[in-house]
Amino acid sequence: MRTRLLIAALLVTGLFAGTVDGQSKPSQTEATVSTATILNAVDAQKIFPASVFFKGQTAPTQARNSGGLRLADQKLVLVALVDNSGYSSQDQGRYQAYLITEVSLDIDGHRLAPGAYGCGFTSDDIFPVMDVGGHELFLAHSKRDAEIRRPMPLQIQASGESGLYRLYSGRNFVTFRVAATN
């Protein structure tokens, strides 16, 4: 009899292990994102490096045009515009910002692993993402937000959807979120 009660107790415990007060526990990603803090330029510039490496050169970052997210687990997603004047005109058109992420991201449906990347907004509504060697990883689609009240050279804002953010360059933006962990 005790064995049956013990087995029944273990089964019930297993069934409710994913709940708290009868409610499902949020996944690790949901919990991390729900308490993310958007970092403005003043906060981000304290963390972001003064210069970054991309395609065989170093470039100074524009601290006044930076932003990021600090997740609940203290991991960071940081982005800043760079002074790309030393790069070819072709590179300047695609490489305007440097993105550093400590977590995997989903950018417009493309998965991006933790690391450092070059990115930018092109005139044809494309957001190229490149590794530090300048190799294109993917092209995301950017959109235009005619309703943004105060466009800035670079900023991150929360989207209307939970856990979804917008990375803006002026009125153009691309959406991203912390990618679900496997």
C-alpha positions as CSV (number, residue, x, y, z in Angstrom):
1,M,0.0,0.0,0.0
2,R,2.8,2.4,0.9
3,T,4.5,1.7,-2.4
4,R,1.3,2.5,-4.3
5,L,0.9,5.8,-2.4
6,L,4.6,6.7,-3.0
7,I,4.2,6.0,-6.8
8,A,1.0,8.0,-6.9
9,A,2.6,10.9,-5.0
10,L,5.6,10.9,-7.5
11,L,3.2,10.9,-10.5
12,V,1.2,13.8,-9.1
13,T,4.4,15.7,-8.3
14,G,5.7,15.1,-11.8
15,L,2.4,16.3,-13.3
16,F,2.5,19.6,-11.4
17,A,6.3,20.2,-11.5
18,G,5.7,22.7,-14.3
19,T,3.1,24.7,-12.4
20,V,3.1,27.2,-9.6
21,D,-0.3,27.8,-7.8
22,G,-1.9,25.9,-10.7
23,Q,-0.3,28.2,-13.3
24,S,2.4,27.2,-15.7
25,K,5.9,28.4,-14.9
26,P,7.3,30.8,-17.6
27,S,10.1,29.3,-19.6
28,Q,13.6,30.5,-18.9
29,T,13.6,32.7,-22.0
30,E,10.2,34.2,-21.1
31,A,11.3,35.0,-17.5
32,T,14.5,36.5,-18.8
33,V,12.8,38.7,-21.3
34,S,9.9,39.8,-19.2
35,T,12.3,41.6,-16.8
36,A,14.7,43.0,-19.5
37,T,15.8,46.6,-19.0
38,I,16.3,48.8,-22.1
39,L,19.6,50.6,-21.8
40,N,19.7,54.1,-23.2
41,A,22.9,55.7,-24.6
42,V,24.1,56.9,-21.2
43,D,23.8,53.4,-19.7
44,A,25.1,51.5,-22.8
45,Q,28.2,53.7,-23.3
46,K,29.4,52.7,-19.9
47,I,29.7,49.1,-21.1
48,F,30.3,49.4,-24.8
49,P,34.0,49.4,-26.0
50,A,35.3,52.7,-27.3
51,S,36.5,51.0,-30.5
52,V,35.6,47.7,-32.2
53,F,37.2,45.3,-34.7
54,F,35.5,44.6,-38.1
55,K,36.9,43.4,-41.4
56,G,40.6,43.9,-40.5
57,Q,40.2,47.4,-39.0
58,T,39.2,49.1,-35.8
59,A,36.7,51.8,-35.7
60,P,35.6,54.1,-32.9
61,T,32.1,53.7,-31.6
62,Q,29.6,56.6,-31.3
63,A,28.8,56.3,-27.6
64,R,26.0,58.9,-27.9
65,N,24.3,56.6,-30.4
66,S,24.2,53.3,-28.5
67,G,21.7,51.2,-26.7
68,G,21.0,47.8,-25.4
69,L,19.1,45.4,-23.2
70,R,20.1,44.0,-19.8
71,L,18.3,40.7,-19.3
72,A,17.2,39.4,-15.9
73,D,20.2,37.1,-15.8
74,Q,22.4,40.2,-16.4
75,K,23.4,39.1,-19.9
76,L,23.6,41.9,-22.4
77,V,22.6,42.8,-25.9
78,L,24.4,46.0,-27.0
79,V,24.5,48.0,-30.2
80,A,26.2,51.2,-31.2
81,L,26.8,53.2,-34.4
82,V,30.4,53.3,-35.5
83,D,32.6,55.8,-37.3
84,N,33.0,53.8,-40.6
85,S,34.9,56.5,-42.5
86,G,37.9,54.3,-43.0
87,Y,35.9,51.7,-44.8
88,S,35.1,51.5,-48.6
89,S,31.9,53.2,-49.7
90,Q,30.4,49.7,-50.3
91,D,31.1,48.7,-46.7
92,Q,29.9,52.0,-45.4
93,G,26.5,51.5,-47.0
94,R,26.1,48.1,-45.1
95,Y,28.2,48.5,-41.9
96,Q,26.9,51.3,-39.7
97,A,26.6,49.6,-36.4
98,Y,28.2,47.0,-34.2
99,L,26.1,44.5,-32.3
100,I,27.4,42.5,-29.3
101,T,25.1,39.9,-27.8
102,E,25.7,37.4,-25.0
103,V,22.5,35.5,-25.9
104,S,21.1,34.1,-29.1
105,L,18.7,36.4,-30.9
106,D,16.0,36.0,-33.4
107,I,16.2,39.0,-35.8
108,D,13.2,39.1,-38.2
109,G,13.1,35.3,-38.2
110,H,16.9,34.7,-38.5
111,R,18.8,33.1,-35.6
112,L,22.0,34.9,-34.4
113,A,24.3,33.2,-32.0
114,P,26.1,35.1,-29.2
115,G,29.0,37.1,-30.5
116,A,30.0,40.4,-32.2
117,Y,28.6,41.5,-35.5
118,G,28.6,44.4,-38.0
119,C,25.1,45.5,-39.3
120,G,23.3,48.4,-40.8
121,F,20.3,49.8,-42.5
122,T,20.3,50.1,-46.3
123,S,18.2,52.3,-48.5
124,D,16.4,49.3,-49.9
125,D,14.9,48.2,-46.5
126,I,17.5,45.5,-45.9
127,F,19.3,44.9,-42.6
128,P,22.5,43.0,-43.3
129,V,24.2,41.2,-40.5
130,M,27.9,40.2,-41.0
131,D,30.5,38.4,-38.9
132,V,33.6,40.4,-37.8
133,G,35.3,39.3,-41.0
134,G,32.7,41.1,-43.1
135,H,31.0,37.8,-44.3
136,E,27.3,38.2,-44.7
137,L,25.3,35.9,-42.4
138,F,21.8,37.0,-43.4
139,L,19.7,39.8,-44.7
140,A,16.7,40.8,-42.6
141,H,13.9,43.1,-43.7
142,S,13.6,46.5,-42.1
143,K,10.4,48.6,-41.9
144,R,9.7,52.3,-41.7
145,D,7.8,53.7,-38.7
146,A,6.3,57.0,-39.8
147,E,4.6,57.4,-36.4
148,I,7.7,57.3,-34.1
149,R,7.6,60.5,-32.1
150,R,11.3,61.1,-31.6
151,P,13.5,59.4,-34.2
152,M,17.1,59.2,-33.2
153,P,20.2,57.9,-35.0
154,L,20.0,54.7,-33.0
155,Q,17.7,53.4,-30.3
156,I,16.0,50.3,-28.9
157,Q,12.3,50.3,-28.0
158,A,9.9,47.7,-26.8
159,S,7.4,46.6,-29.4
160,G,3.7,46.1,-28.5
161,E,4.3,42.3,-28.3
162,S,5.9,40.9,-25.1
163,G,9.5,40.1,-25.5
164,L,9.8,41.8,-29.0
165,Y,12.0,44.8,-29.5
166,R,12.7,47.2,-32.3
167,L,16.2,48.4,-33.2
168,Y,15.7,51.8,-34.8
169,S,17.9,53.8,-37.1
170,G,16.0,57.0,-37.5
171,R,12.5,55.9,-38.6
172,N,13.7,52.5,-39.9
173,F,13.6,49.5,-37.6
174,V,14.2,45.8,-37.5
175,T,12.5,43.5,-34.9
176,F,14.3,41.1,-32.6
177,R,13.8,39.0,-29.6
178,V,15.9,36.7,-27.4
179,A,15.8,33.3,-29.1
180,A,14.1,30.5,-27.2
181,T,16.6,28.1,-25.6
182,N,16.6,24.5,-26.6
